[in-house]
Structure formats: structure tokens, C-alpha cells
Amino acid sequence: MSAPSSETVQTWHGGRPVYRALIALGSNDATSPKLAENLLTLRRRVLAGRVTWLAPYHPGAAQVVTAIARSFGDNVVQLASYGSRDRVHPNSYSSVAVSLGWSGMGSSVPLLARRPSPQPPRATFTASPIRQAVVLSF
């Protein structure tokens, strides 16, 4: 499913806490003047011990994603470092997963959470086997 961040803001309002989150947004509305506002709104709704963003191939959108991620202390994977035929999707998501160190996690169940403050409460999460992860991929 492909959707701009503006649609995601309208349709996803949060869920329950998770240990790890992966956010992949910004490719479908890379030039939107509201991209930063939308991504910031969505990031505030994610409650996770660790958050990683996939920065889009579009340079401007990648800068927006990277700035927001850094403001929260999140990790960023630059998709521009992976091959792509359409400059929107990587040729292989497996290579992205391997670089994240998430291979072998099993199936992911999309679970999302609402958080009132801008920073995730990292100290409240303990290291445990990961069976679920947040994946926002629009």
C-alpha cells in the first residue's frame, strides 16, 4: 500500500507500546510542504524502546526524515545506499533487514502506540527476544 504521510496522519492515531519500531514514510510525498509536520506528528504517536527510520531516496525528504529522527535520538538507514530501480523502493528489502540486524525475527505484526511526550521512555523497556515490531510502510 502506498500513501502519503498526510493520509497516514489521518488514519493512524497510535496503539500500544512496542520494543522496536521501523518507520518508512516520506517517499510518496517527498516534496510536500507539510512533510516535516506530518512526520513529526506521527513520530510523537510511536512509543517504542528503539526507533529506526528508513530515509527515502529523495534527497530533500531524506533530510527531513534524518532531522526528525535525530531530534528523537532515533537511528536512520539511508535508502540511497541501497540499489533501486525506481528510486522509491530498494531492490531488496532483505539486504535492508540484514543491515538492521533484524533478520531471523520471524513475522512482524504491525503494532503501534501512542505517546504523549516527544521522547520515548527508553529506560522502561527491557532487552528481550523481539517477536513483534512496528512497521509503517506507506
Secondary structure, 3 states (H helix, E strand, C coil): CCCCHHHHHHHCCCCCCEEEEEEECCCCCCCCCCHHHHHHHHHHCCCEEEEEEEECCCHHHHHHHHHHHHHHCCEEEEHHHCCCCCCCCCCCHHHHHHHHCCCCCCCCCCCCCCCCCCCCCHHHCCCCCCCCCEEEEC
